Amino acid sequence: MNFSFVSRLIVCLLLYATAQAQALTAEQALAMAAGDTDDRVAAVQQAVVEPSERTAAFLQALADDAVKVADGKALIVRDDKGIDPVTGAEVPVPADAEDIINNNRMRGEIDTALAGLALFGKDETQRMAAAKALTKEPDAGRLPLLDKALAQETNDKIKTQLELARAATLLGSDDPAQRIAAAQALSLSATPDTRLLLNERVTIEEDAKVKAALQAALRAMEGQLAWGERLGAAFSGISLGSILLLVALGLAITYGLMGVINMAHGELMMIGAYATYVVQGIFQKYFPGAFDWYLVAALPLAFGASAAVGAVLERGVLRFLYGRPLETLLATWGISLVLMQLVRTIFGAQNVGVENPAWMSGGVQVLSNLTLPYNRLVIIGFAIAVLLGMGYLIGRTRLGLFVRGVTQNRPIASCMGVNTARIDTMAFALGSGIAGLAGCALSQVGNVGPDLGQSYIVDAFMVVVLGGVGQLAGTVYAALGLGILNKFLEGWAGAVLAKIAVLVFIIIFIQKRPQGIFAVKGRTAD
């Protein structure tokens, strides 16, 4: 029994001694808070090698500018209450306590130290994020911290990232052999961050062998990164094309089938976006627990709001202007100005924020430099669903049959008993409602403001004209083609020149083929 008691006593004393060795001391806290920047940086790096909860709390207080120095001691001051960083006990704050000022270098060091402390947390996501942060900001002073984290880490993916962070740190080593080994290790991780580190090092490297190793590592990763950039441009083009398709589908009905040049189409899309914003506000206030599903509720409201405005527009104005394209253009342009001013009056001139639901946040990482955002993937799928639904409605339903009959030969359709005025209103409301759905989708990838529609109306008309008036298949080909072409040209010539080049291409194409990609076939075709 006595032997057992003595053994337990020795173990307790050893544990106490270990805890004391790792605990934050008053001298360490003062060294991190006051003095020359180089000394403070060294103190911070030393403190995180053997971290404790008190160390993490003190570093967080430094980051929050909540540390003061008085009588040769550092104090944490929050809400006018002083806290001893070593014991955590509340202490009085002397009247002559001085604020600590952190310059940009010191703030960066503190942030990196906090990231380093996260390497020892229980959350694997936080440990991975911390390892990536240390890879981007390598420093030889953090090498002991990385070695300790590597020794303790059990997750293979995090361990691989820690090894990359260690290799990035060794790029600045005094030993050429270590720099060569670091370059070879980093070449296996073809990411934009590692390429940037190698490029920065190769510009200052003086050793010929090390420089050759750095250049070989850069060549090895360039091929992999190039594929990621090409696939990224293609995905961006498909994403843009899906947005243009959504915007142009409604116009394909109002302009392609009905021949109405509707310059207010963009504002109908804007109404759908603001309807989504209103639904978001209702869910935030009354149904916060179901907020992630507000978008599902917003879809029918966005469609209905835009369709209702479109029906009023057709019944009140456009029905008197059929066959007079210039007057229709001017009238709808004036209505677009009215709608924009109405929105400014109700919601204000500034853009409003529409949040993504949780299930649309984040993305799928395909390659090291290629991540496919969930919101873009959802919009691509949504555009396909709207296209299929519209194709079924126009080609397989009674309403679609009436719409096609009225657009092809209005007098004969009227003689067959079709209420052409009613069909005009329903077709225009359908096109307007699809514009509202486009606005709902756009609210998930961009700003929602009174000028939202102006950014897409010209592109939408170009898609419909290029695809062939009244041809849904042509609208699809034109939207995807223009989206992909625009994104690839942006990478080569910039956004402005890319837009000009696309416009010139469309002008030349229409000159050679006025009917668009798909011409209307039949005896009524010109």
N, C-alpha and C positions, 0 to 999 in steps of 0.2 A: 504493500500500500504506500509506504514511504517513497519507494522507488518510482511508483506511478505518479505520485504527487510531484516529485522533483522533476520528472520527465515533462509533465504538463507545464510546470512552471518555466522550464527552459524554453519550451516551444513558444509559450506566450511572450517571453522576453525577446526571443528572436523575431517574432512577428512584429512586436512593438518597435524593435530597432529598425526593421525593414521599412515599416510605415513611416518612422521618423526620417529615414534617409530619403524617402521619396516625397515627403510632405513639403509644401511651400514654406520657405523661411522668410523672415522680415527682410533680411539682406537681399534675397533674390527679388522680392517684390519691389524694393527700392531701386535695385539695379535696372529692372525692367521699366520703371516709371520715370526715373530722373537720370540726367547725365548726358554724355555725348551719344549721338545716334548710333555710332559703331558699337559702343559699349552696350547700349540698350538692345541692339539687334543680337549681339553675342549672348546676352543674358537670356533673351527670349528663346534662342535656339538651344541653349543649355537646359532651360527649364522644361522644355517639351520632351527631352530625351528620357527623363524619369517623371512623367506627368502624374498629377493628382487632381482630385476634384477641385481643390482650392486653386490650383494653377489654372485650370480651365475657367473657373469663375472670375479670376483676376484678369486673365487675358480678355474675356468677354467684356469686363468693365472697362479695360483700356480701349477696346474697340468702340464702346459706347460713350467714350469721353466722360466716364463716371469715376475717375481717379483723381485724388488730390494728394499733395505732399505737405506735411507739417512736422516740425521738430525731428527731421531726419527719418520719418516714417511715411509709408504709403498707406492711404486710406481709400476705401471704396465708399462713395457718397451717392446715395440714391434717395430721392424725396427728402432731402435735407437731413438724412440720417446717416451717420458714419458707421462703417463696418470694418472690423479688423480683417484683412485678407488672409491672415494666418490662422486665426481661430474661428472666424465667422461671428464673433461676438459684437454686439452693438457698442460703439464708443462715441464720445463727444467729438464734434468737429471743431477744431480751433478756429478762431476768427481770422488768423493769418494764414490759413491753409491756401496753398497755391494750386491753381488748375494745371493739369498736365496737357501739353500741346504736342500732338503727334503730326509729324510731317508725312508726306505721301509715301516715302520709303518705309517709315515706321508702320503706317497703316497697312501697307502691303505685307510687311513681315508679320504683323499680328494676325491678319486674315489667313495667311499661309500657315501660321502656327496653329490656329484654331482648326484649320482643315487637317493638319497633321494629327492633332489630338483625336479627331474623328476616326483616325485609322484604328483606334483601339475600342471603338464603340461596338455595341451589339448589332446595330442595324447594318446589314450587308450593303444596302443601297448607299448609305452615308459613307461607308468605308470605300466603296468603289469611286464615289464622287471625290472623296478626299485624295485617293491615289491619282486620279486624273488631274486634279488641281496641282498636285506636287509635280506631276510630269510636265505641266505647262510652265511651271516656275521653278526650275532646278536650282539648287544651292548646295554647295559642298558641306555647309554646316548642318544640313538635314540628313546627311548620310547615316549617322548613328540611329536616328529616328526610323529611317527606312529599313535598316538592318534589323532593328528590334521588331518592327511591324511584320517583316518577312518571316522572322522566326516564329511569330505567334499565329500568322494567318493560316486558315485551313481551307478557305475557298480558292479553288484553282484559278478562276477568272480574276479574282482580286489579286492573287499572288502574281499572276502574269503582268497585271498592270503595275504592281509595285516593282517588279523587276525592270519594267520599262522606265519607271520613275528613277530607279537607281542608275540605269544606264544613261539616262538624260543628265543625271547629276555628275556621272563620271566623265562626261564629255569635256568638262572643265578641269579634269585632273592634270596634275603636273607630269604624270607618267604617260608617255606616248603609247605604250602597249595597252594601258587601260582605255585611252581614248579610241584606239582602233577597235578594241573589243566592244566598247560602247556603241560605236558606229555600226558594227556588224549586228549587234543585238537590236538596235533601233530600226535597221533595214527590214527586219521581219514584221514590223508594225507599220504598215503603209497607211498613215493617217496624216491629215493636214498639219496637226500639231508637231508630229515628229519630223515631217519635212521642213517645217519652219525652223525647228531647233537645229537640224543639220545644215540648212542654208545659212543660218546665223553663224554657226561654228566654222563653216568652210571659208567664209569671208575673212576670218581673223586667224585661221590656222597657218602656222609657219613651217611646221614639219611636213616634208614632202610625202612621206609614207602615210602619215595620218590624213593628209589632204586627199591623197588618192583613195584611201579607204572611205572617206566621207563622200567623195564624188561617186564611187561605186555604189554606196548605199543609196544615194539619191537616184541614181539610174535604175536601181532595182525596184524602187517603190513608185517611180513615175508611171510605169505601165499600168499598175493596179489602180493608181489614183486617176489616171486618164479615163479608164473605163467607168469609174464611179462618176466622174464629171459628165461623161457622155450620157450615161443612163439618167443622171440627175437632170440634165437638160431635156431629155426625152420625156421624163415624167412631168417636169414643169410644163412642157408643151402640151401634154395630154391633159393636165390639170387646167391650164388656161383654155384649151379647146373645149373641155366639158363645161366650163363657165360660159364661154361664148355660145355653146350649143343651147344651154338653158335659156340664155337671154334671147337667142335667135329663134327658138321654137315658137314662142308666142308671136313673134313678128312674122314667122312663116305663115301663120294663119291670117293675121290682120293685113299683111302686105302681100304675101305670096298667094293666098287663096282669094282674098277679098279685094286686093288692089288698093288698099287704103294706106297712104303714106303717113303713118302715125308717129309724129315727132315727140309725142308724149309717152311713148312706150317706156323710155327710161324712167320716167316719173311713176309709172304704174309699178315698175320694179322697186322703186324707192318706197312706195306705199307698203309693199310686202315686207321690206326690210324693217320699216318702222312698226309694222304690226307685230313682227317678231320681237322687237324691243319692248313693246307694250306687254306682250305675254310674259316675257322674261321678268319684267317688273312685278306683274301680278303673282307669279310663282315665288319670287324672292320675298314678297310681303306676306302672302297668305298660305303658300304651300312650300316652305323652305325644304322640307324633307323630300319632296318630289322634284326638286329643282332640275336634276339631271334629265328629266323627261319633258321639260318645258318646250323643247324643239318639236316634239311630236304633236303637242297641242297647238304650236304656232303654225304648222303647215296648213291645216284647213282654214285658219283665220287669215293667213297671208293670201291664200288663194281667193277666199271669199271677199276680202276687202278690195283687192285689186279688180276682181271680176265685177263687183258692184259698181265701182267707179267707172270701169270700162263700159258697162251696160248703160249707165247714165250718160256717159259721153256719146255713145252711139245713138241713143234715142233722142238726146237733146240737141246734138250738133251734127254729127257725121251723116245721119240719114238724109239730111237735106243737101249734102255735098257730094254724093256718089257720082262718079263720072267727071268730077272737076278736081283733078289732082293738085293743082296749084293752090286753090282755095282750101283744100283739105290740109295741105302741108302748113299753110299759114295759120289756120285755125288751131291745129294740134300743137303747133309751136307756141302759140299764145297760151293755150291751156297748160302746157308744160311749165311756163313761167308762173302761172297762177298757182299750180300745185306746189311748186317749190317754195313760193312765198307763204302759202298756207302752212306748210310744214315748218318753216322758219318761225311763223307766228305761234304755233302750238308747242313745238319742241325746242325752239331756239336755233340760232345759226350755227352753233358748234356741233361737231360730231358727237354721237352718243356711243357708249360702249355696249357691245353685245358679247357675252361670255360664251365660251364653248362648254358644253356639258362635259363631265368628267370622262365619259366614254369616248369623247372626240379629242381629248388632250393626249399629247405624246405622239409616238410614231413607231414604225417598224424599221429597225436598222438592218439594211440589206448588206451594205458594205461599210467599211470604216468611214468613208466620206459620203455615204448616201443613206439618208433617213427619209422614209416615206411618211409624212404626217397623216394621222388618222383623219383629221378634218378634210384634207384633200381627197383621201381615198373614199370617204363617205360621200363627198360631193360628186365624184366620178360615178359611183354606184347610183346615186340619186338621179343624175342626169340620164343614165341608161334607163332607169325605171320610168322616168317621165317620158322619155322618147318612146319606149315600148307602149306605155299607156296611151300616148297621143296617137301613135300609129294604129293601135287597135280601135280607138275611138273614131278616127277618121275613116278607116278602111272596113270596119266590121259592125258598126252600130247604125241605127236608124238616123240618129243625128248626123253622123258622118256622111251617110248617103244623101241626106238633104243638103248638107253644106256643099258637097261635091256637085250635086245637081244644080244648085243655085249659082255657084261660081262658074260652072261650065255653060249653062244656058238658062238665064233667069226667066225669060218669057215662057219657055216650055215647062219649066218647073212650076211656075205659077198656074199654067193651064192644067197641070196635073194635080192641082189642089194643095200645093205646098205654100204655106204662109211665109213668103220670102222675107217680109219685114221682121217677123219673129226669128227666123233663122239667122238673119244678119245680126240681130242683137245677141243671140246665143253664141254665135261664132266669135263675135268681137269680145264678148265676156269671157269666153274660153281662152282666147289669146291673151287677154289681159290677166286672167287668173294664172296662167303659166308664167307670165312676167312676174307676178307676185311670188310664185314659188322660186323663181330665180333670185329675187331679192332676199328671200329667206335664206337661201343657200349662201349668197354673197355676204350676208351678215356674219357668217362664221369664219371668213377668211380676210375680211377687210373692214375699214371704217364705215359706219353708217351715218350719212349726212345728207343735207338737202341736195347736194350736187352729185349724189351717187350715180344716178342714171346717165348723166352727161358723159361719164367715163366709158360707157359701153354702147351707147346708141349708134355711133358711127360704125364701130366694129360689127355690131349686129346686122346693120344694113348690108355691110360688105359681105358677111357670111351668106345672107339670103340671096343676094344678087349673084355672088360667085357660084353658089350651089345650084342655082336654077330656080326661078320663081315658081313657087308651089310644089317644089320637090323636097320631101323630107330626107330622102337618101342624100341628095346633094347638100342639104344643110349640114348633115353629119360630116360628110367628107370635107366640106369647106371649113367647118369649125375646127376639126382636129388638124387639118392641114395648115390653116393659118396659125393656130396655136403653136404647133411644133416648129414651123418655119420661123415664127417670130422669136421664139426662145433661142433657137440655134443662132439666128442672126444677132441677137442681143449679146451673146457671148463673143461674137466676132467683131461687131461694129458698134455696140452700145445700143441703148434703148431707143434713142431718138432716130438714129440712122436706120435701125431695124424697122421702125414703124414707117418711115419714108419708103424703104425698099419694098415692104409688103404692099403699100398703097400703089407704088409704081407697077408692081407685078400685077395687081388686080386690074389696073387701068389697061395695061397691055393685053391681059387675058380677055377682058370684056370686048376690047377692040377686035380681037381675032374670033371670039366666040360669044356673041352678045347673049345667047340663050343660057349661058352658064355651063356648069359641068354636066348637068342632066337637062336635056331639053324636053319640053312637053311633046309627047307623041300623039299623033292623031290628025284628023282632018281639020280640026280647029286651030292647029298650031300654025303660027306665021312662018 
